[in-house]
């Protein structure tokens, strides 16, 4: 319960704030030409990116999973790899190579290239889990291949498509670094500017309220669209692998298309990083600062990961073992926090700590709390999956064999959920180490992490100095990407 | 091992009474099958005995030690019941030996003699000790689950539909092996099942549960040959019921002509239950139309219409008629009769 309460602090903050300042003043703060422009920017970019990633994600998934594309496994690896490049590093890569990449077009290009794997991965997993007998049944009912795809396969991909594009939308609403570098103002970047330049709480919070509304709207839309339909496989036994579609004459054009995308999404950042690494290290290579930034990143991420995973255990436990209205509410409330951008969490914790517990302001404790709020859902998902592997019947068997509750936990439950606890902690660790917005707002004065150091160098256009930090950020993200791929395979 | 005595036990979930005033005695070293359709409360009864649930009323005793119904219920870990759930539920992170030894004290677990003894008892080779649960077939998993339950020498062993997830051929052989192991261990056992042939063939006593109430408890032959009511006859023996009229003494008449009753009846209007094995092809019998034939090889089930009433007969395979044939049938042996329900 306490965990859920913590998780809704940002929501409560935004809600009470809007009530306190009253609708009239809020209206004045929101309905300004500047805010309306931000709203237009944010919504058009979100819609355009969600559409582009949906088309790319489904198309690539189909090409890789269901056609006779040469070297499909290699392409799969290359197409997932951009996940390891944080969006702000990608933005840095493009803008540092060509200043003219900016505004709507540049932002659209960069975020699409960064986020399409979020649709691609679940789509691949769904296609792989789909029983080819469904398509065969459709053909036998007189459908063409194309009809079978649109009427049978596509509806089955709906959960993956909806979940993936929702994630893209939420990431985009929260995106700060890349958009700020590409000089495309959205709510998130504007809130940060407002906060950093004037500490103007009212204006920043009013915009945060609008941003939260957008996030909640996305969540609700997904819930409504997903509905209560189930997409279970009927019947038992392993699904066969389907016969790949022959590309014939389209083969090489398709290879060129997929290859071109990989060059844009992976080649450009790699080239930019190497280029600036060579240019940058010839002028300066601050080993000491690099190491200290690495050190504080690792410490913060470790503490944050442990705290978040510990907080996730009771939430997941309640959700799995005591299903009911209240426990579902507790679990869902932590998911709402997932929809809240780091900027809102950061802002609300700054204000809440200043008002209620000033001692905590500017401490690492507050930063760890922010991490826990932001990344709790990832840990809950992992721990939950682990607990599903430890059904209550095993506890009953252990009890009937004479072991008490504590001994049962030690000898049965813990060994069973340990791998997923580890996976959850690792995921959170890696998410924290590349987190930028909340870290910028909340980290104690003097604390430098890889992300904040990279940010201060690249926002001052010192591209060479930023490169080593970016490289370390990418390297640190690689294991997260591998883990995510594994999870997709295990829990499609 | 001890005898199990359940006295007047009830358990409700909200408005529904899952177990309603059930009393049952399982003698020392015998196996009782609790038989009933799904949702009849049999699994709830088993969970009450294991201690995962506490009864609303009534007592549960192992010999004269009351474990529920007198003061605080004894928690499951102190009841010393062996529990074999559906699909075995072996601990997936432990190998066969560690699973079997789970409930043993540390020293005995390390010595391992008891584990070998248990593997012998359930007729698995000792080389299985190091196998992981996923390397075993469904039937082998069930045997390990039984060995695990028996290893700490429990007072009572509870088996919750242990064979329902196995396919038909494996179900029968595993069932027989489990019953053999239980007898060899002189265990007091309670087997919950919805499969009437499993209940009749494996157990010493069959207790039939319907809507939470105990309908009849007796030897398999009793339950099959002298069912408590027509519904039970249909459930256990696949019997057909026909309306009939009582005559002098044990004589009665129905669509199949005159039959002999097991006991004289006091009522005039009767419901007669006729088991498929009692209906025989008989040139001197009444005429019937064959609607459907299910051929099994050694025998065949044929569905007949006799004077407007539907009837099932089991005849030897080679003499089975074809659908649409006209045959003559009669009744062999005595017939159970129940007073017909009064209509207004």
Interface residues (C-beta under 8 A of the other chain):
Chain A: X389 X391 X393 X394 X396 X397 X398 X399 X400 X401 X402 X403 X404 X411 X412 X415 X416
Chain B: X50 X51 X52 X75 X76 X77 X78 X79 X80 X81 X82 X83 X85 X89 X91 X92 X93 X102 X103 X148 X149 X152 X154 X158
